Amino acid sequence: MPRALLVILDGCADRPVKELGGKTPLEVAVKPTIDRLAAEGSCGLMDVISPGIRPGSDTAHLAIFGYDPYKYYPGRGPLEALGAGLMLSPGDVAFRTNVATVNSDLIVVDRRGGRYIDPGEVREIENVVNNEVLPILKGKYGIDAIYKQTVEHRGVLVLRGGVSPHVSDTDPHAVGAKVSEARALSNDAKVTAEFINEFTKLVYEKLSRAEFNERRTREGRGPINMVLLRGAGSMRNFEPLSSRYRIKPAIIAGVALIRGIGRALGMDAINVNNYIGSKDDDFMAAFQTAAKALGNYNFVFVHVKSTDSMSHDGDARGKVMIMERVDAGMRSFLEEAPGDTYIFITCDHATPIVVKDHTGDPVPFMAWGPDVMKDDITQFSERTCARGFWNRIRGIDVMNIIANYLGTLEKFGE
């Protein structure tokens, strides 16, 4: 029975980088395994949503898994909460969060609080929010809530009991801007907006006095004194990936958002030690685990987060280094994977080093396997893939292409 590996290199597609001699990180990276797969398979470009549309990682992954985000997107918060292991009931509202550094005027100094948060500090942040902030708000509004940190600066906040997802973000999405006031976007959201604005005030007050921030100040680091909220939403039910494409799917992902999408779509999550969505991820272990998993599943998805993180940080050399480590992981995968495995590699969006944010640029796509049509492309990159066999596809086409090779799709018509 044929099987497939799908690798999504988060934010890996790029634009020419002056520091790299006008090349992209994919063009500079020494990646003999991935380039060999490109040379033996076929390539193309992909518009994840449609040309020029800047995807979030959430909407991008929904599209790539075959769920039109214009129809199915529930908001980022619920997907993040599912990935963090939290249970969501009908009517619950979930927010994606960032810990941040703000000044006394609530002007954002660092939207990610330094990004790499010490595990001990994570526990202290959770303790302050859950035990010093949320009980006060429950007494005032009667709303139950739980806060949980996930990876690095990221986290989730879930509200339960007479709440609405129709509120605006408090995250201003820019350094140098003031923390936004939550606004009710519908009549049923007024209490929720009031709750959130009070949450913002109390979080600043309590975290500013927290002991771990005194340590950070003594060490010359900025305090983590704010939790920014965005992406409010309530969960919806999805048709499982297994029934839509008649496959048995598994997911290997470090970040909560992507695990949450996998969970929402009915994919079995496989945990890998030291694979949490950070720059220090063990790619060798992730791809070796994927190879073994193909003994029990006919579709395994591996998500690589740190290509995107390096892009947001403007670290071109770091992005090249991550790609080279991923390539080594792919080499180990090929040594252990079943011989009838198809491999598909792409990106969920571009995050150019010069922009440090998502853009609507097309991304490279590659297919490799026993009977995949071979083209004349010899390197997996933005420029070379533009000349490939697949020409230009959409994100929503990817699972149909994979299922076609696996032979699991029903015939359309007679």
Secondary structure as GFF3:
##gff-version 3
##sequence-region A 1 414
A	DSSP	beta_strand	3	9	.	.	.	ID=ss1
A	DSSP	three_ten_helix	18	20	.	.	.	ID=ss2
A	DSSP	alpha_helix	25	28	.	.	.	ID=ss3
A	DSSP	alpha_helix	32	40	.	.	.	ID=ss4
A	DSSP	beta_strand	42	47	.	.	.	ID=ss5
A	DSSP	alpha_helix	57	64	.	.	.	ID=ss6
A	DSSP	alpha_helix	69	72	.	.	.	ID=ss7
A	DSSP	alpha_helix	76	83	.	.	.	ID=ss8
A	DSSP	beta_strand	93	102	.	.	.	ID=ss9
A	DSSP	beta_strand	108	110	.	.	.	ID=ss10
A	DSSP	alpha_helix	119	128	.	.	.	ID=ss11
A	DSSP	pi_helix	129	133	.	.	.	ID=ss12
A	DSSP	alpha_helix	134	141	.	.	.	ID=ss13
A	DSSP	beta_strand	144	149	.	.	.	ID=ss14
A	DSSP	beta_strand	154	160	.	.	.	ID=ss15
A	DSSP	three_ten_helix	187	189	.	.	.	ID=ss16
A	DSSP	alpha_helix	190	208	.	.	.	ID=ss17
A	DSSP	alpha_helix	211	218	.	.	.	ID=ss18
A	DSSP	beta_strand	226	233	.	.	.	ID=ss19
A	DSSP	alpha_helix	241	245	.	.	.	ID=ss20
A	DSSP	beta_strand	249	252	.	.	.	ID=ss21
A	DSSP	alpha_helix	256	264	.	.	.	ID=ss22
A	DSSP	beta_strand	268	269	.	.	.	ID=ss23
A	DSSP	alpha_helix	283	293	.	.	.	ID=ss24
A	DSSP	beta_strand	299	304	.	.	.	ID=ss25
A	DSSP	alpha_helix	306	312	.	.	.	ID=ss26
A	DSSP	alpha_helix	316	336	.	.	.	ID=ss27
A	DSSP	beta_strand	341	346	.	.	.	ID=ss28
A	DSSP	beta_strand	363	368	.	.	.	ID=ss29
A	DSSP	alpha_helix	382	385	.	.	.	ID=ss30
A	DSSP	beta_strand	391	394	.	.	.	ID=ss31
A	DSSP	three_ten_helix	395	397	.	.	.	ID=ss32
A	DSSP	alpha_helix	398	406	.	.	.	ID=ss33
###
